[in-house]
Amino acid sequence: MLVHTRGLVLSQFNYGENSLVLKVYTEAQGIKSYILEKSKAQKRRANKVAPYQPLYLLDMVTYWQEKYTFGRINECQVLRPFHHTLLHPHKRALALFILEILLKSLKEEEANEPLFAFLVYSFEWLDAASDSQFDCFHLVFLVNLAAFLGFGLTDVEVLLAQSNINEHIDEEHLQILTRLLTCEYDELEQIPNKSKYLLLSILIGFYQINIPDFGTIKSLAVLREIFR
């Protein structure tokens, strides 16, 4: 069947010698994978159009049959490439971290329009944010994403109990965590890197407890290095 939907590209990887597989979070069908011949992708690049990059927001017409693992993209137009994020080293590091979180978290092959709208809004906000605004973007994002995944964060004590963090959390960080659970992207002031790493470790630990086979985050080392 033909499906017209918007989609956010999460990743691409080689499939055999002649094909690419795109992992896309779609507005109409949730998480989906599409197979694409490399020759077609190369032809688009020759025409200075490369719509299959991670973080691109697409308008697509796809062909999908439930009995197959992969769908096909019949038509594709870039709605938003988030160029500023991709060209800004700090924003790009945050975006790649978020994309890895999404690849490990998004499992449902069904529509979730509020979640899709949240993802588009979040990446639009990051793309437009000034250098002084997005310091804690990833922390606020993880808190808000948890609600859409069904294990919303509303209580600091529950968060700490389910995060595998053994070190003592002092009063200052407890206060930051409390604000973090209810704030918007631009409402949490800049905090020291050491504090960000601690809060991030708590949140990732919480995800590891609540999402089966979540595993480790490979991009975390890059994120810490670039923000050092």
N, C-alpha and C positions, 0 to 999 in steps of 0.2 A: 504494500500500500504506500501511497505517496503521503508524506507528512511535511507540512510547512511549519517551521519553528525557528525561533532564535536559539542560539547555542553559544556557550562559552567554551573555547578550546582549552583543555587541561593539559594535554600532552600529545606528542606524536612519536612514533618509533617505527623502525624498519620492520617489514614483514616479508621475509624472503628477499630475493634480489630485486624485485620489480615493483614492490608495493609499500605503502605506508599505512599504518593504522593510526587513526585519530581517536582519542578519548575526549568526548564532548559532553558537558552537562547541558541538556536541552530543556527548554521551557515546556515542551509538550510531552516529553517521554522520560525525563530524568536522565540518568547516566547512560550513554550509548557509545558504541564503538563503530567506526566507519572505516572501510578499506578504500584506498585510493591508489590508482596506478601512478608510479613516480613520473612517468612521461607526461601525464596531465598536470601534475604539480609543477614540473619543470617548465612546461609551456606557459603556465600562469606567471612564473617568475620571469620568464623572458618578456612577458607583457607588463612587467613591473607591478604585478599583483600577486601577493603571497598571503592568501587568507587563512592559511592553515597553521599559523604560529600559535603556540600557547599564549593564552590571555586575550586572544582576539575574540571579539563579540561578533557573531555571524548571523545573517539571515539566510536560512537554508531551506531547500526543498530536498528531502531525502526519500529514499526508497527503503522500506523496512519490511522484513518478513520474520515472524517470531521464530521460525524453525532454523534460522541462520544466526551465527554468532555476530557477523558484521553486517551493517547496513551499507548503503551507497549514497553518496552526495551527488544529486543530479544538478542542482544549481546552488550557487553560493555567492553572497555579497557581504563585504565587510561593513558592519554597522559602526564599530568602534575598535580601533587597533590599540588604544591606550599607549600611544607612542611615548608620551612623557615618562610614563612609568618604566617602559622598556629601555629608555635611553639614560635614565637616572640610576646610578649604581646602587644607591641605598634603597630607592623604591623598588628597583628590579629584584634586589635580594629579598625584600619583604614579599613581593609578589610570588617569587619562586617558592618561598617557604609556604605561603598560603596555598599555592597550587598543590604542593606535596601533601599538605594537610587534607585538602579536598579529595585528592586521589585515594587517600587512605580512609576517608570518612563517608563519601557518597557511594552508596550501594544500590539505592532503589531505582528500578527501571519503571518509574511512573512519574507523572507530573507533580511538581510541587512549586506552584507559581510564586507563593510568598518567599520561599527559599531562593528561587531564581532571581526575583526582584531584589532581595537582600544582597546577593552576590554582585549583581550589576551595579547597584548603588554603591557598594563598598569599593569596588575597583574604580568607579567613576570618582568617588571621593578621594581615593589615594592619588589618582592621576592628576587631580586639580589642586591637591594640597600643597601649601608652601613648605619650605624646608623646616620650619619651626613647628609645623602642625602634626606631622605623622610619626612622631617619636614613639608613640605607644599604640599605633594602629593595629599591629598584630595581636596585642594583648586584648584590646577591645573586640577585635574580630573573633577571636577564639571564644570569648564569653558569649557573644551573640550567636555564633554558629551553633553552640551547644544546645541552645533552646530549639533551633530548627531540627536538630538531630534527635531530640526527645529526651535529653538529660540536662535540661536547663539549669544554669548556675544561679541560685538565689540565696545561698547560705554559705558563708565563709567556712564554718565548721565542717559542713559536708564536703566542701571542696578540699580542705586540708586532709580530712579523713580518707578521701579517695584519690589521693595524689601520690602516694608512695614517697613523700618527703619526710625524712627523718630529722632534719635539722630544726632547731628552734626558730620559730617565726616571731620576731619581736613586735612590739606594739605599733611601731611606725609602719611596718609592712602589712600588719593586719588592717590598719586604717586605709592604706592604699588599695588592698584587696577589696575592702568594703566599698570604696568608691568605684573601683573597676567594675563591679557587678551591675552597676546601674548607669554608668556614664556613656556619653556619646563619643565619637571619634576625636572631637576637638576639645573635650572637656577635661581630659586627664593631663595635668601639667607634665613637663619633662622631668624624668627621674633618672638617677644615676644608672649607668650600665649594669653595675653589680646588682642593683635592685631589679632591673628589668630581667636579667638572667634568672634570678631566683623566682620571680613571678611567672616567667615563661616555663621554667621547669615544673612548677606546681600545676600549671594549666595542661602541659603536655602529659604529665603523670595522670591527671584526671581523665584525659582522652584515652590513654593507654588502658586504664581500668574499665572504661565504659564502652570501648569499641574493640570487639574481638580481632586479634591479629593486627592490631594497629602498628606494633613494632616501633622502630626508631626512626627519627627524622634526619635524613642525610644532609639536608640543606641547612640544618641548625648550625653546623660548624662554620659554614660560609657566612651565615647571618651574624654570628658572633664576631667573626673576624672583621667583617666590613664595618661593623658598628663599634669596633674597639676604639 
